[in-house]
Amino acid sequence: MDCIVVDDSLVARKALTTLIAQVGFLNLKKECSTPLEAYSYLKTENVDLIFLDIEMPGMTGIELVKNLKHRPIIILISSKKEYAVEAFELNVADYILKPVTLSRFMVALDKAKEIYDSKDKKTELVVGERDQGYIFVRSNSVLAKIKLNDIQYVQAYGDYVKIFTKEKQNLVHCTLKSIEEKLSSGKFYRLHRSYIIAIDHIEKIEENDAYIGKYAIPIGEQYKKELLAKLNLL
C-alpha cells in the first residue's frame, strides 16, 4: 500500500516513518509537514493510505479530508480525544491518540488493510427490505444472503460497513445510514455514530457499553436514553 505521512511535527513524522518501515506491505511515498503540501501532492499522485495529524497550522487534517475529491483510506492521529466524533463522521478507517504505539498502530493498519483488500472484491449492498427478513451483498458475481436475525451488529469502517454475525464478518461498501434503512427499527438500534446493534443480541449494558458476548459496543451519550427506553429500562 502506497502511503504518505502528514504532520507538522518532525518528531511525530519520524516516529511514524519508523513504524511504517517495519511493515513489509507499506511503501512510504512522501512526508508532508502541512496539509497544503499534502493537498498539492495528492492532486497529481495517487496513494492508498494517509496517516494524518489533525491539529496543524493553516488547515487541519479534518479540513484536508473534507477537501479531497478522491479520498484514500485515512488514519487520523491526534493528541486529543475531542476530535473523535467528527473524525468518525468522516468515515475514516481509525483514529489514534498520540503517542502512537506499535500495537495500536498495527490495530489501525489491520483495519486499513482489510478495507484495501476488499476493494478488489467489490462487495456492495444489493437488495433487501425490512419486511423480507434478509439482505443480499454482492462480491463480484456472487450474491450472498444475510438473514437479519443473524446480524449481531454493524460497524462503520471507513467508506465501508462491517456486518457481524456469529459465523462471519462481511465488509460491505456502503454507508451506515444506507444499511440502517434496510434494518427493522424494532429490532435494530443505532446506539453510536459508528454502530448499529441488534437489540435481541444485547446480553448486558454496563455504564456506557452494550455487550454482545465479550464484545463491548460503545453507547453514544445522545443515544443512551432512547436505547434504555427501547429496552423498557426507564
Secondary structure, DSSP 8 states (H G I E B T S, - for coil): -EEEEE-S-HHHHHHHHHHHTT-TT-EEEEEESSHHHHHHHHHH---SEEEEES--SSS-HHHHHHH-SS--EEEEEES-STTHHHHHHTT-SEEEESS--HHHHHHHHHHHHHHHHHTTTTEEE----GGGTEEEEEETTEEEEEEGGGEEEEEEETTEEEEEESS-EEEEBS-HHHHHTTS-TTTEEEEETTEEEEGGG--EEETTEEEETTEEEE--HHHHHHHHHHTT--
